[in-house]
Amino acid sequence: MNAKLPYTLFLFIFLLITAKSTAQETPAEGMASYYSDTLEGRSTASGEPYQMALFTAAHRTLPFNTRVKVTNLSNLKTVIVRINDRGPFVKGRIIDVSRAVAEVLGIIEKGVVNVRIEVVED
């Protein structure tokens, strides 16, 4: 067995934990969009069906079931969502939200708005 393997494995795990905790502690700002109504009932990356009436969202890296506070920076409306999908995969967008969330935040009219997201501790 390679003598450097335990050290490399330890370093990898340390960096993974550090990156995860840093990403969750720091609020992020960027653009948010919302899911099309045509996706209703289709499977999300977590395996559960998309339901436009639930307060759920897609994020590229946050673990499933992470709760996130999303604030529309133009009107300061805020809502708590649960991450259950992956995405968005459009440059500059940091979160995709369900239709119910988009209605509360006032995203429907514009389609895409600037938001701040913050992980909420249980």
C-alpha positions, 0 to 999 in steps of 0.5 A: 500500500502506498505510504502517501494514501492515508495522508491524501485521503485525510487531506481530501476529506478535510478539504471536502468538509471545509468546502461544504461548511464554508459554502453553507455559512456564506450567503450567496447572491445571484439570479433565481428562476422558477420551474415551468408548470409543465414539469409538474409530476416529473422526478427531481434529482432526489427522486421525488416528484416535482410539485409546484405547490410545495416550497422546494428548489434546485441548487447545484451543490447543497445536500438534498433536504437543506433548508434555504432562505431565499430573499428577492433583493428587489422587493425584500420578500423572503421564503424558506425552501427545501432543496430537492433537485439539482440545477439550475444549469444556466450561467449566473443562476444560483437557484431554481424555485417552485411556482409557489415560491416564485409567486411569494417572491414576486418572480412570476412577472419577471421570470428571473430576479436577483436573490440572496440565499442563506442556509437555515439551520434546523 
